Amino acid sequence: MKGLLADLFRREFGKMVAVISRRYGLQYIEIAEDLVSETFLSAAESWQGKGIPANPEAWLYHVASQKVLLYFRRNKILMDKIVPHMRESQEIYEESAEICFTDGNIKDSQLQMLLAVCHPALGSEAQIGLALRVLCGFSIDEIAQAFFTNKETINKRLFRAKERLRSEGITVEPLGDDDVGTRLDNTLHIIYLLFTEGYYSRTRDEILRRDLCREALRLGLMLTEHKRTDVPKANALVALMCFHASRFDARQAGQENMILYDDQDRSKWNQELIYQGMYFLGRSAVGNEISSYHLEARIACCHCYRDDGEEKWQEVLHLYNQLLLVNYSPAVALNRTYALYKAEGRESALLEAEKLQLSGSHFYHMLLGELYIGVNNNKAMEYLRTASTLAGTEAERKHIKRRLEEIIKDGVERRDETVK
């Protein structure tokens, strides 16, 4: 039963909080979280003695609805404060009516909640934290781990974010076309950051946080299921996440062993996710806008080709050249240099890499280390040792150590052959 409750909490907590917050207002979001948490405690107590109900979700929705109505009646909030301020166009429920937990209302509430927590008035870390807490059902401990910080910091961050929601008068309600347009870009960026946080995990014992990636993909899919947010760049972002997710099993061996692209077992690539990525990439190919998500999705698609020849890498290089024009960043420039190496060789890549001067990035030193292998092994090892000191996770340091050992072993074997 413990496993079932944990699974239900992850799937249903955010839905229930979104529906309650949509009906009563974001100023009561903490009350909504508390009442939903109490509902799960009631489930644990009741199901232990009476057994698991035939429809656990319906049981949770009914009990949560009763707890919410009891709370607002007891505090004389429903009739004294909320109903008088409801818009005439908004349906006013009878005090005894249960909260509407239909599939349609849940989806609409979650979408509106997602757009609300991605309001520009909130910083990106606060937005991701709120999304993980109120939409994805993550615990404070899990959010702290995702941000590589402690519970106290997360609690303070979430408290300030909720205060900002109240002070800015941010609401969970249908938005106009202009509001959706400005809010959507921010929402896509937050989903992208959430997926990236999971894909390049900074925790000490994990190289991949699949739970974060899975929730980012779920939120992205939510956008594509609503007419007003089902736009090309949203589909491109979903395609990008599908392509990356397809290589999860090939990208790691155990919790701490990272496998780079060139060394991955391609039979472990998830073909179903690749096909799903192709589907959403096709849906993104309408209109005149080419966003960074389109270009990154195309690059990720290329990385799902089994063929690893020059033609593929020339295409990837071309896409990175376009991406630098659309959305320049040091990370993109670094990745473009690797594509240049695969397409045109070490010499061209070394010339470009030396120009970047990203001395504070361990990825930069790892790339230079790889490029110098076989050209100047002493220099390669020097760069790799620097990368090891800058690396943020044990998994990365283990990978670098293995590369150093391979260089040393190769040097010894070559020397032995020379002696013979």
C-alpha positions in Angstrom: 0.0 0.0 0.0 2.9 2.4 0.7 4.1 2.1 -2.9 0.5 2.8 -4.2 0.1 5.9 -2.0 3.5 7.2 -3.1 2.6 6.8 -6.7 -0.9 8.3 -6.3 0.6 11.3 -4.4 3.0 12.0 -7.3 0.2 11.7 -9.9 -2.7 13.3 -8.0 -1.3 15.9 -5.6 -0.7 18.5 -8.3 -4.0 17.9 -10.0 -5.9 18.4 -6.8 -4.0 21.5 -5.7 -4.5 23.0 -9.1 -8.3 22.4 -9.1 -8.7 23.8 -5.6 -6.5 26.8 -6.3 -8.3 27.5 -9.5 -11.7 27.6 -7.7 -10.7 29.5 -4.5 -7.7 31.5 -5.7 -3.9 31.4 -5.4 -4.1 33.2 -2.1 -5.2 29.9 -0.6 -2.6 27.7 -2.4 -0.9 26.7 0.9 -4.3 25.8 2.4 -4.9 23.7 -0.7 -1.5 21.9 -0.3 -2.2 21.2 3.4 -5.7 19.9 2.8 -4.5 17.6 0.0 -1.7 16.3 2.2 -4.3 15.6 4.9 -6.3 13.7 2.4 -3.4 11.4 1.8 -2.9 10.9 5.5 -6.6 10.0 5.8 -6.1 7.5 3.0 -3.2 5.9 4.7 -5.2 5.5 7.9 -8.5 4.4 6.3 -7.0 2.0 3.7 -4.9 0.3 6.3 -7.9 -0.9 8.2 -10.6 -1.0 5.5 -8.6 -2.0 2.5 -7.9 -0.1 -0.8 -11.1 1.2 -2.4 -12.0 0.0 -5.9 -11.4 3.5 -7.3 -8.6 5.1 -5.2 -8.5 8.4 -7.2 -12.3 8.9 -6.8 -11.9 8.3 -3.1 -9.2 10.9 -2.8 -11.2 13.5 -4.8 -14.3 12.9 -2.7 -12.4 13.2 0.6 -10.4 16.2 -0.5 -13.6 17.9 -1.6 -15.2 17.4 1.7 -12.1 18.6 3.6 -12.0 21.8 1.5 -15.7 22.6 1.9 -15.5 21.9 5.6 -12.5 24.2 6.0 -14.1 27.1 4.1 -17.4 26.7 5.9 -15.7 26.6 9.3 -13.7 29.7 8.6 -16.7 31.5 7.0 -14.6 32.2 4.0 -16.8 30.7 1.3 -19.9 32.9 1.7 -18.4 35.9 3.4 -15.3 36.5 1.3 -15.2 34.4 -1.9 -18.8 34.3 -3.3 -19.4 38.1 -3.1 -16.2 38.7 -5.2 -16.9 36.0 -7.8 -17.4 37.3 -11.3 -21.0 37.1 -12.6 -19.9 34.9 -15.4 -18.3 32.4 -13.0 -20.4 29.5 -11.9 -21.2 29.7 -8.2 -21.4 26.3 -6.6 -23.8 25.5 -3.8 -22.0 25.3 -0.5 -22.7 21.6 -0.2 -21.5 20.8 -3.7 -18.3 18.8 -4.2 -15.4 20.3 -6.1 -15.3 19.3 -9.8 -12.6 16.8 -10.3 -13.5 15.8 -13.9 -10.7 15.1 -16.4 -11.5 18.3 -18.3 -11.5 20.5 -15.2 -8.3 18.9 -14.0 -6.5 19.5 -17.3 -7.7 23.1 -17.5 -6.8 23.8 -13.9 -3.3 22.4 -14.4 -2.6 24.4 -17.5 -3.8 27.6 -15.9 -1.7 26.8 -12.8 1.3 26.2 -15.0 0.9 29.5 -16.7 0.3 31.2 -13.3 3.5 29.9 -11.6 5.5 30.9 -14.7 4.5 34.5 -14.3 7.4 36.9 -15.2 7.2 38.4 -11.7 8.8 35.3 -10.3 12.4 34.3 -10.8 13.2 31.1 -12.7 14.3 29.1 -9.6 11.0 30.0 -7.9 9.0 29.1 -10.9 10.7 25.6 -11.2 10.3 25.1 -7.4 6.6 25.9 -7.5 6.1 23.8 -10.6 7.8 20.8 -8.9 5.8 21.3 -5.7 2.3 22.2 -6.8 2.1 20.6 -10.2 4.4 17.6 -9.9 3.9 16.6 -6.3 7.6 16.7 -5.4 8.5 16.8 -1.7 10.6 19.5 -0.2 13.4 17.0 0.2 13.2 16.1 -3.5 13.2 19.7 -4.6 16.2 20.4 -2.4 18.1 17.5 -4.0 17.2 18.7 -7.5 18.6 22.2 -6.7 21.6 20.7 -4.8 20.6 22.7 -1.7 18.9 22.2 1.6 15.2 22.1 2.8 15.4 25.4 4.6 16.5 27.2 1.5 13.7 25.6 -0.6 11.1 26.4 2.1 12.1 30.0 2.1 12.2 30.2 -1.7 8.7 28.7 -2.0 7.3 30.9 0.8 8.6 34.1 -0.9 7.3 32.9 -4.3 3.8 32.3 -2.8 3.9 35.7 -1.2 4.8 37.2 -4.5 1.8 35.4 -6.1 -0.4 37.1 -3.6 1.1 40.5 -3.7 1.1 40.6 -7.5 -2.6 39.4 -7.6 -1.7 36.5 -9.9 -4.7 34.3 -10.5 -5.5 30.9 -11.9 -7.9 31.7 -14.6 -8.3 31.6 -18.4 -5.8 34.1 -20.0 -6.4 36.3 -23.0 -4.4 35.7 -26.2 -1.9 38.4 -25.3 -1.4 37.0 -21.8 -0.9 33.4 -23.2 1.6 34.7 -25.7 3.9 36.5 -23.2 3.4 33.8 -20.5 4.0 30.8 -22.9 7.6 31.7 -23.7 8.4 31.8 -20.1 6.6 28.5 -19.5 8.5 26.8 -22.3 11.7 28.1 -20.8 10.9 26.7 -17.4 10.0 23.3 -18.7 13.3 23.3 -20.7 15.3 24.2 -17.6 13.5 21.5 -15.6 14.3 18.9 -18.2 17.9 20.1 -18.4 18.2 19.9 -14.6 17.3 16.3 -14.7 19.3 15.4 -17.8 22.5 17.0 -16.5 21.9 16.2 -12.8 24.1 18.0 -10.3 23.5 15.7 -7.4 26.5 13.8 -6.2 25.2 10.3 -6.7 23.1 10.6 -9.8 24.0 11.5 -13.4 20.4 11.5 -14.6 17.2 12.5 -12.7 14.6 10.7 -14.7 11.8 11.9 -12.4 12.6 15.5 -13.3 12.8 14.7 -17.0 9.6 12.8 -16.9 7.7 15.6 -15.2 9.1 18.2 -17.7 7.9 16.0 -20.6 4.5 15.6 -19.0 4.1 19.4 -18.6 5.2 19.9 -22.2 2.6 17.4 -23.4 0.0 19.2 -21.4 0.7 22.4 -23.5 0.3 20.5 -26.7 -3.1 19.1 -25.6 -4.7 22.6 -25.3 -5.7 24.6 -28.4 -4.3 27.9 -27.3 -0.9 26.5 -26.2 -0.5 23.9 -28.9 1.9 26.0 -30.9 4.9 24.9 -33.1 7.6 25.7 -30.5 5.8 23.8 -27.8 5.7 20.8 -30.1 9.4 21.3 -30.9 10.3 21.3 -27.2 8.3 18.1 -26.7 10.2 16.5 -29.6 13.5 17.6 -28.1 12.7 16.0 -24.8 11.5 12.8 -26.5 14.7 12.4 -28.5 16.9 13.0 -25.4 14.7 10.6 -23.3 15.1 7.9 -25.9 18.8 7.5 -24.9 18.4 7.4 -21.2 19.1 3.6 -20.8 22.2 3.9 -23.1 23.5 7.0 -21.3 24.1 5.5 -17.9 25.3 2.3 -16.4 24.1 2.2 -12.8 23.6 5.4 -10.8 27.0 6.9 -11.2 28.5 5.7 -14.5 28.1 8.1 -17.3 28.4 6.8 -20.9 29.2 9.4 -23.5 27.5 9.4 -26.9 30.2 7.8 -28.9 30.4 4.8 -26.4 26.6 4.2 -26.1 25.0 0.9 -27.0 22.6 2.0 -29.7 20.4 -1.1 -29.3 19.3 0.4 -25.9 17.9 3.5 -27.6 14.1 3.6 -27.1 12.6 3.5 -30.6 9.1 4.3 -29.4 10.3 7.6 -28.0 12.3 8.4 -31.1 9.1 7.8 -33.2 7.2 10.0 -30.8 9.8 12.7 -31.2 9.5 12.5 -34.9 5.8 12.9 -34.6 6.1 16.1 -32.6 8.9 17.4 -34.7 6.5 17.0 -37.7 3.8 18.9 -35.8 6.3 21.7 -35.1 7.1 22.3 -38.8 4.3 24.8 -39.5 4.4 28.6 -39.7 7.4 30.8 -40.3 9.1 30.9 -36.8 12.2 28.8 -36.2 12.9 28.8 -32.5 15.9 27.5 -30.6 13.7 24.5 -29.6 13.2 23.6 -33.3 17.0 23.7 -34.0 17.8 21.8 -30.8 15.2 19.2 -31.6 16.6 18.7 -35.1 20.1 18.3 -33.6 18.8 15.7 -31.1 17.0 14.0 -33.9 20.3 13.6 -35.8 21.8 12.1 -32.7 19.2 9.4 -32.9 20.5 8.3 -36.3 22.4 5.0 -36.2 24.6 6.2 -39.0 27.5 8.2 -37.6 29.1 9.4 -40.8 30.4 12.7 -42.0 27.1 13.7 -43.7 25.3 13.4 -40.3 27.9 15.6 -38.5 27.9 18.2 -41.3 24.1 18.5 -40.8 24.6 18.8 -37.0 27.3 21.5 -37.6 25.0 23.4 -39.9 22.2 23.3 -37.3 24.6 24.5 -34.5 25.7 27.4 -36.8 22.0 28.4 -37.0 21.5 28.0 -33.3 24.4 30.3 -32.5 22.6 33.0 -34.5 19.2 32.4 -32.9 20.4 31.9 -29.3 24.1 32.2 -28.6 25.5 30.7 -25.4 28.9 29.3 -24.4 27.3 25.8 -24.1 26.1 26.0 -27.7 29.5 27.2 -28.9 31.1 24.3 -27.0 28.8 21.7 -28.5 29.3 23.3 -32.0 33.0 22.8 -31.6 32.5 19.1 -30.9 30.3 18.8 -34.0 33.1 20.6 -35.9 35.6 17.9 -34.7 33.3 15.1 -35.9 32.7 16.7 -39.2 36.1 18.2 -40.1 38.6 16.7 -37.7 40.7 17.6 -34.7 42.8 20.4 -36.2 39.8 22.6 -37.1 38.2 21.9 -33.8 41.3 22.7 -31.8 41.6 26.1 -33.5 38.0 26.9 -32.6 38.2 25.5 -29.1 41.2 27.5 -28.1 39.3 30.7 -29.1 36.4 30.0 -26.7 38.5 30.6 -23.5 35.9 29.0 -21.2 38.4 28.3 -18.5 35.8 28.0 -15.7 33.9 25.2 -17.5 34.9 21.6 -16.8 33.1 20.6 -20.1 35.5 22.9 -22.0 38.6 21.2 -20.4 37.1 17.8 -21.1 36.6 18.7 -24.7 40.2 20.0 -25.1 41.4 16.9 -23.3 39.6 14.7 -25.9 40.8 16.7 -28.8 44.5 16.5 -27.7 44.4 12.7 -27.3 46.8 11.2 -29.8 48.1 14.7 -30.7 49.7 15.6 -27.4 48.8 13.2 -24.6 50.6 15.2 -21.9 48.5 18.2 -22.8 45.4 16.0 -23.0 46.0 14.7 -19.4 46.6 18.2 -18.2 43.3 19.4 -19.5 41.5 16.3 -18.1 43.0 16.8 -14.6 41.8 20.4 -14.7 38.4 19.2 -15.7 38.3 16.8 -12.8 39.0 19.6 -10.3 36.2 21.7 -11.8 33.6 18.8 -12.2 30.6 19.1 -9.9 29.6 15.5 -9.6 31.3 12.2 -8.7 30.0 10.6 -11.9 31.9 13.1 -14.0 35.1 12.7 -12.0 34.9 8.9 -12.4 34.5 9.3 -16.2 37.5 11.6 -16.4 39.6 9.2 -14.2 38.8 6.4 -16.7 39.8 8.5 -19.6 43.1 9.4 -17.9 43.7 5.7 -17.2 43.0 4.8 -20.8 45.6 7.4 -22.0 48.2 6.1 -19.6 47.5 2.5 -20.6 47.7 3.3 -24.3 51.0 5.1 -23.8 52.4 2.1 -21.9 51.3 -0.3 -24.6 52.8 1.8 -27.4 56.1 2.1 -25.5 56.1 -1.7 -25.1 55.5 -2.2 -28.8 58.4 0.2 -29.6 60.7 -1.8 -27.3 59.8 -5.1 -29.0 
